[in-house]
Amino acid sequence: MSIATLLALALSTQITQPSDTGHTSAPAQDVNEVILTDFNGEKVSAEWIVVNDNVMGGRSSGGPQFDSGVLTFTGSTNTNGGGFSSIRTVPSQWDLAEYAGLRLRVRGDGRTYHGRAVAYRAEFKTEEGDEWQEIAVPFSKFKPSSWGRDISDQVEALDTSDIKTLGFMIYDGLDGTFTLEADWIKAVEITDESRDVEGTL
């Protein structure tokens, strides 16, 4: 069984520097990392959509804000009827086959977030406080799931050459407000040295 590849974890429009001309795809050119988004641009807010648990009768809320190149994903989760809030980019196409994973610079509230890609997810835990974190997430950590259930035995592994959308999701079984800030997200070659800062991954 094959399903469309929609990755997980936050990003906006393109592999090269963002512009106002729409989404593009660019191959790696002898580099070991590339910025996918730094959340800049006049139209960045139009490049993200919100999907909360109200699509299934839930009561959670949340959405993105953009200011000076920082994405702030904030809202409140309510586990009485779903318990999740998510944001994702509008459909596009990225070929990340030359890379081993993602690195993101975030500032969180101590809760656990999921890289979101309709079906493929990888979670990362944030630390509460004012300090920014850099977190590395190998593509091998992204697993297919359906409504929180692992379906690795039913679908193919993530095809990193055909990523359709990227996003963040909070679905940690807790009630209450949440805030996650993101400064940038890169596709990177993850080395043994970089794995030392992966936290719980």
Contacts in CASP RR format, 6 or more apart in sequence:
PFRMAT RR
TARGET T0000
AUTHOR 0000-0000-0000
METHOD contacts of the structure
MODEL  1
MSIATLLALALSTQITQPSDTGHTSAPAQDVNEVILTDFNGEKVSAEWIV
VNDNVMGGRSSGGPQFDSGVLTFTGSTNTNGGGFSSIRTVPSQWDLAEYA
GLRLRVRGDGRTYHGRAVAYRAEFKTEEGDEWQEIAVPFSKFKPSSWGRD
ISDQVEALDTSDIKTLGFMIYDGLDGTFTLEADWIKAVEITDESRDVEGT
L
1 154 0 8 1.000
1 155 0 8 1.000
1 156 0 8 1.000
2 155 0 8 1.000
2 156 0 8 1.000
3 119 0 8 1.000
3 144 0 8 1.000
3 155 0 8 1.000
3 156 0 8 1.000
4 118 0 8 1.000
4 119 0 8 1.000
4 164 0 8 1.000
5 117 0 8 1.000
5 119 0 8 1.000
5 120 0 8 1.000
5 158 0 8 1.000
5 159 0 8 1.000
5 160 0 8 1.000
5 162 0 8 1.000
5 163 0 8 1.000
5 164 0 8 1.000
6 88 0 8 1.000
6 117 0 8 1.000
6 118 0 8 1.000
6 119 0 8 1.000
6 120 0 8 1.000
6 163 0 8 1.000
6 164 0 8 1.000
6 165 0 8 1.000
7 94 0 8 1.000
7 115 0 8 1.000
7 117 0 8 1.000
7 120 0 8 1.000
7 142 0 8 1.000
7 158 0 8 1.000
7 160 0 8 1.000
7 163 0 8 1.000
7 164 0 8 1.000
7 165 0 8 1.000
7 166 0 8 1.000
7 167 0 8 1.000
8 114 0 8 1.000
8 115 0 8 1.000
8 116 0 8 1.000
8 117 0 8 1.000
8 120 0 8 1.000
8 121 0 8 1.000
8 122 0 8 1.000
8 142 0 8 1.000
8 166 0 8 1.000
8 167 0 8 1.000
8 169 0 8 1.000
9 102 0 8 1.000
9 104 0 8 1.000
9 115 0 8 1.000
9 116 0 8 1.000
9 117 0 8 1.000
9 122 0 8 1.000
9 137 0 8 1.000
9 166 0 8 1.000
9 167 0 8 1.000
9 168 0 8 1.000
9 185 0 8 1.000
10 37 0 8 1.000
10 71 0 8 1.000
10 73 0 8 1.000
10 87 0 8 1.000
10 104 0 8 1.000
10 115 0 8 1.000
10 166 0 8 1.000
10 167 0 8 1.000
10 168 0 8 1.000
10 182 0 8 1.000
10 185 0 8 1.000
11 36 0 8 1.000
11 37 0 8 1.000
11 89 0 8 1.000
11 166 0 8 1.000
11 167 0 8 1.000
11 185 0 8 1.000
12 18 0 8 1.000
12 36 0 8 1.000
12 37 0 8 1.000
12 39 0 8 1.000
12 44 0 8 1.000
12 47 0 8 1.000
12 48 0 8 1.000
12 89 0 8 1.000
12 166 0 8 1.000
13 19 0 8 1.000
13 22 0 8 1.000
13 23 0 8 1.000
13 37 0 8 1.000
13 44 0 8 1.000
13 47 0 8 1.000
13 89 0 8 1.000
13 92 0 8 1.000
14 22 0 8 1.000
14 23 0 8 1.000
14 24 0 8 1.000
14 25 0 8 1.000
14 26 0 8 1.000
14 36 0 8 1.000
14 37 0 8 1.000
14 92 0 8 1.000
14 94 0 8 1.000
15 24 0 8 1.000
15 25 0 8 1.000
15 26 0 8 1.000
15 34 0 8 1.000
15 36 0 8 1.000
15 94 0 8 1.000
15 95 0 8 1.000
15 96 0 8 1.000
15 187 0 8 1.000
16 24 0 8 1.000
16 26 0 8 1.000
16 34 0 8 1.000
17 35 0 8 1.000
18 37 0 8 1.000
18 38 0 8 1.000
18 40 0 8 1.000
18 41 0 8 1.000
18 44 0 8 1.000
20 41 0 8 1.000
20 42 0 8 1.000
20 43 0 8 1.000
23 90 0 8 1.000
23 92 0 8 1.000
23 93 0 8 1.000
25 92 0 8 1.000
25 93 0 8 1.000
25 94 0 8 1.000
25 95 0 8 1.000
27 95 0 8 1.000
27 98 0 8 1.000
28 34 0 8 1.000
28 98 0 8 1.000
28 99 0 8 1.000
32 188 0 8 1.000
32 189 0 8 1.000
33 99 0 8 1.000
33 103 0 8 1.000
33 186 0 8 1.000
33 187 0 8 1.000
33 188 0 8 1.000
33 189 0 8 1.000
34 99 0 8 1.000
34 186 0 8 1.000
34 187 0 8 1.000
34 188 0 8 1.000
35 184 0 8 1.000
35 185 0 8 1.000
35 186 0 8 1.000
36 94 0 8 1.000
36 102 0 8 1.000
36 166 0 8 1.000
36 184 0 8 1.000
36 185 0 8 1.000
36 186 0 8 1.000
36 187 0 8 1.000
37 184 0 8 1.000
37 185 0 8 1.000
38 69 0 8 1.000
38 183 0 8 1.000
38 184 0 8 1.000
39 66 0 8 1.000
39 69 0 8 1.000
39 70 0 8 1.000
39 71 0 8 1.000
39 182 0 8 1.000
39 183 0 8 1.000
39 184 0 8 1.000
40 69 0 8 1.000
44 66 0 8 1.000
44 69 0 8 1.000
45 64 0 8 1.000
45 66 0 8 1.000
46 90 0 8 1.000
47 89 0 8 1.000
47 90 0 8 1.000
48 64 0 8 1.000
48 87 0 8 1.000
48 88 0 8 1.000
48 89 0 8 1.000
48 90 0 8 1.000
49 87 0 8 1.000
49 88 0 8 1.000
49 89 0 8 1.000
49 90 0 8 1.000
50 62 0 8 1.000
50 63 0 8 1.000
50 64 0 8 1.000
50 85 0 8 1.000
50 86 0 8 1.000
50 87 0 8 1.000
51 86 0 8 1.000
51 87 0 8 1.000
51 88 0 8 1.000
52 58 0 8 1.000
52 60 0 8 1.000
52 61 0 8 1.000
52 62 0 8 1.000
52 63 0 8 1.000
52 84 0 8 1.000
52 85 0 8 1.000
52 86 0 8 1.000
53 59 0 8 1.000
53 60 0 8 1.000
53 78 0 8 1.000
53 81 0 8 1.000
53 82 0 8 1.000
53 83 0 8 1.000
53 84 0 8 1.000
53 85 0 8 1.000
54 60 0 8 1.000
56 81 0 8 1.000
56 82 0 8 1.000
57 81 0 8 1.000
57 82 0 8 1.000
58 78 0 8 1.000
58 80 0 8 1.000
58 81 0 8 1.000
58 82 0 8 1.000
58 83 0 8 1.000
59 78 0 8 1.000
59 80 0 8 1.000
59 81 0 8 1.000
59 82 0 8 1.000
59 83 0 8 1.000
60 75 0 8 1.000
60 76 0 8 1.000
60 77 0 8 1.000
60 78 0 8 1.000
60 82 0 8 1.000
60 83 0 8 1.000
60 84 0 8 1.000
60 85 0 8 1.000
61 75 0 8 1.000
61 76 0 8 1.000
61 85 0 8 1.000
62 73 0 8 1.000
62 74 0 8 1.000
62 75 0 8 1.000
62 76 0 8 1.000
62 85 0 8 1.000
62 87 0 8 1.000
63 73 0 8 1.000
63 74 0 8 1.000
63 75 0 8 1.000
63 85 0 8 1.000
63 87 0 8 1.000
64 71 0 8 1.000
64 72 0 8 1.000
64 73 0 8 1.000
64 87 0 8 1.000
65 71 0 8 1.000
65 72 0 8 1.000
65 74 0 8 1.000
66 72 0 8 1.000
69 183 0 8 1.000
70 181 0 8 1.000
70 182 0 8 1.000
70 183 0 8 1.000
71 181 0 8 1.000
71 182 0 8 1.000
72 179 0 8 1.000
72 180 0 8 1.000
72 181 0 8 1.000
73 85 0 8 1.000
73 87 0 8 1.000
73 168 0 8 1.000
73 170 0 8 1.000
73 178 0 8 1.000
73 179 0 8 1.000
73 180 0 8 1.000
73 181 0 8 1.000
73 182 0 8 1.000
74 177 0 8 1.000
74 178 0 8 1.000
74 179 0 8 1.000
74 180 0 8 1.000
75 85 0 8 1.000
75 177 0 8 1.000
75 178 0 8 1.000
75 179 0 8 1.000
76 85 0 8 1.000
76 175 0 8 1.000
76 176 0 8 1.000
76 177 0 8 1.000
76 178 0 8 1.000
77 83 0 8 1.000
77 84 0 8 1.000
77 85 0 8 1.000
77 170 0 8 1.000
77 171 0 8 1.000
77 172 0 8 1.000
77 173 0 8 1.000
77 174 0 8 1.000
77 175 0 8 1.000
77 176 0 8 1.000
77 178 0 8 1.000
78 175 0 8 1.000
78 176 0 8 1.000
79 173 0 8 1.000
79 174 0 8 1.000
79 175 0 8 1.000
80 175 0 8 1.000
83 171 0 8 1.000
83 173 0 8 1.000
83 175 0 8 1.000
84 169 0 8 1.000
84 170 0 8 1.000
84 171 0 8 1.000
85 169 0 8 1.000
85 170 0 8 1.000
85 178 0 8 1.000
86 116 0 8 1.000
86 167 0 8 1.000
86 168 0 8 1.000
86 169 0 8 1.000
86 170 0 8 1.000
86 171 0 8 1.000
87 116 0 8 1.000
87 167 0 8 1.000
87 168 0 8 1.000
87 169 0 8 1.000
88 116 0 8 1.000
88 117 0 8 1.000
88 118 0 8 1.000
88 165 0 8 1.000
88 166 0 8 1.000
88 167 0 8 1.000
88 168 0 8 1.000
89 165 0 8 1.000
89 166 0 8 1.000
89 167 0 8 1.000
90 165 0 8 1.000
91 164 0 8 1.000
91 165 0 8 1.000
92 164 0 8 1.000
92 165 0 8 1.000
93 162 0 8 1.000
93 163 0 8 1.000
93 164 0 8 1.000
94 163 0 8 1.000
94 166 0 8 1.000
94 187 0 8 1.000
95 160 0 8 1.000
95 161 0 8 1.000
95 162 0 8 1.000
95 163 0 8 1.000
96 139 0 8 1.000
96 160 0 8 1.000
96 161 0 8 1.000
96 163 0 8 1.000
96 187 0 8 1.000
97 160 0 8 1.000
97 161 0 8 1.000
98 187 0 8 1.000
99 139 0 8 1.000
99 160 0 8 1.000
99 187 0 8 1.000
99 188 0 8 1.000
99 189 0 8 1.000
100 138 0 8 1.000
100 139 0 8 1.000
100 188 0 8 1.000
100 189 0 8 1.000
100 190 0 8 1.000
101 136 0 8 1.000
101 137 0 8 1.000
101 138 0 8 1.000
101 139 0 8 1.000
101 160 0 8 1.000
101 187 0 8 1.000
101 188 0 8 1.000
101 189 0 8 1.000
101 190 0 8 1.000
102 136 0 8 1.000
102 137 0 8 1.000
102 139 0 8 1.000
102 185 0 8 1.000
102 186 0 8 1.000
102 187 0 8 1.000
102 188 0 8 1.000
103 134 0 8 1.000
103 135 0 8 1.000
103 136 0 8 1.000
103 137 0 8 1.000
103 185 0 8 1.000
103 186 0 8 1.000
103 188 0 8 1.000
103 190 0 8 1.000
103 194 0 8 1.000
104 124 0 8 1.000
104 134 0 8 1.000
104 135 0 8 1.000
104 137 0 8 1.000
104 182 0 8 1.000
104 184 0 8 1.000
104 185 0 8 1.000
104 186 0 8 1.000
105 132 0 8 1.000
105 133 0 8 1.000
105 134 0 8 1.000
105 182 0 8 1.000
105 183 0 8 1.000
105 184 0 8 1.000
105 185 0 8 1.000
106 124 0 8 1.000
106 126 0 8 1.000
106 132 0 8 1.000
106 133 0 8 1.000
106 135 0 8 1.000
106 180 0 8 1.000
106 181 0 8 1.000
106 182 0 8 1.000
106 183 0 8 1.000
107 126 0 8 1.000
107 129 0 8 1.000
107 130 0 8 1.000
107 131 0 8 1.000
107 132 0 8 1.000
107 133 0 8 1.000
107 180 0 8 1.000
107 181 0 8 1.000
107 183 0 8 1.000
108 126 0 8 1.000
108 127 0 8 1.000
108 128 0 8 1.000
108 129 0 8 1.000
108 133 0 8 1.000
108 179 0 8 1.000
108 180 0 8 1.000
108 181 0 8 1.000
109 126 0 8 1.000
109 128 0 8 1.000
109 129 0 8 1.000
109 178 0 8 1.000
109 179 0 8 1.000
109 180 0 8 1.000
110 125 0 8 1.000
110 126 0 8 1.000
110 127 0 8 1.000
110 128 0 8 1.000
111 125 0 8 1.000
111 126 0 8 1.000
111 170 0 8 1.000
111 172 0 8 1.000
111 174 0 8 1.000
111 178 0 8 1.000
111 180 0 8 1.000
112 123 0 8 1.000
112 124 0 8 1.000
112 125 0 8 1.000
112 126 0 8 1.000
112 170 0 8 1.000
112 172 0 8 1.000
113 123 0 8 1.000
113 124 0 8 1.000
113 125 0 8 1.000
113 126 0 8 1.000
113 168 0 8 1.000
113 169 0 8 1.000
113 170 0 8 1.000
113 172 0 8 1.000
113 180 0 8 1.000
114 121 0 8 1.000
114 122 0 8 1.000
114 123 0 8 1.000
114 124 0 8 1.000
114 168 0 8 1.000
114 169 0 8 1.000
114 170 0 8 1.000
114 171 0 8 1.000
115 121 0 8 1.000
115 122 0 8 1.000
115 123 0 8 1.000
115 124 0 8 1.000
115 137 0 8 1.000
115 142 0 8 1.000
115 166 0 8 1.000
115 167 0 8 1.000
115 168 0 8 1.000
115 169 0 8 1.000
116 166 0 8 1.000
116 167 0 8 1.000
116 168 0 8 1.000
116 169 0 8 1.000
117 142 0 8 1.000
117 163 0 8 1.000
117 164 0 8 1.000
117 165 0 8 1.000
117 166 0 8 1.000
117 167 0 8 1.000
118 164 0 8 1.000
118 165 0 8 1.000
119 144 0 8 1.000
119 145 0 8 1.000
119 146 0 8 1.000
119 151 0 8 1.000
119 155 0 8 1.000
120 142 0 8 1.000
120 143 0 8 1.000
120 144 0 8 1.000
120 145 0 8 1.000
120 158 0 8 1.000
121 142 0 8 1.000
121 143 0 8 1.000
121 145 0 8 1.000
121 148 0 8 1.000
121 169 0 8 1.000
122 137 0 8 1.000
122 141 0 8 1.000
122 142 0 8 1.000
122 143 0 8 1.000
122 201 0 8 1.000
123 200 0 8 1.000
124 135 0 8 1.000
124 137 0 8 1.000
124 199 0 8 1.000
124 200 0 8 1.000
124 201 0 8 1.000
125 199 0 8 1.000
125 200 0 8 1.000
126 133 0 8 1.000
126 180 0 8 1.000
127 133 0 8 1.000
132 183 0 8 1.000
134 197 0 8 1.000
135 197 0 8 1.000
135 198 0 8 1.000
135 199 0 8 1.000
135 201 0 8 1.000
136 188 0 8 1.000
136 190 0 8 1.000
136 194 0 8 1.000
136 195 0 8 1.000
136 197 0 8 1.000
136 198 0 8 1.000
136 201 0 8 1.000
137 198 0 8 1.000
137 201 0 8 1.000
138 190 0 8 1.000
138 201 0 8 1.000
139 158 0 8 1.000
139 160 0 8 1.000
141 201 0 8 1.000
142 158 0 8 1.000
143 150 0 8 1.000
143 152 0 8 1.000
144 150 0 8 1.000
144 151 0 8 1.000
144 152 0 8 1.000
144 154 0 8 1.000
144 155 0 8 1.000
144 157 0 8 1.000
144 158 0 8 1.000
145 151 0 8 1.000
148 171 0 8 1.000
166 185 0 8 1.000
168 180 0 8 1.000
168 182 0 8 1.000
170 178 0 8 1.000
170 180 0 8 1.000
188 194 0 8 1.000
END
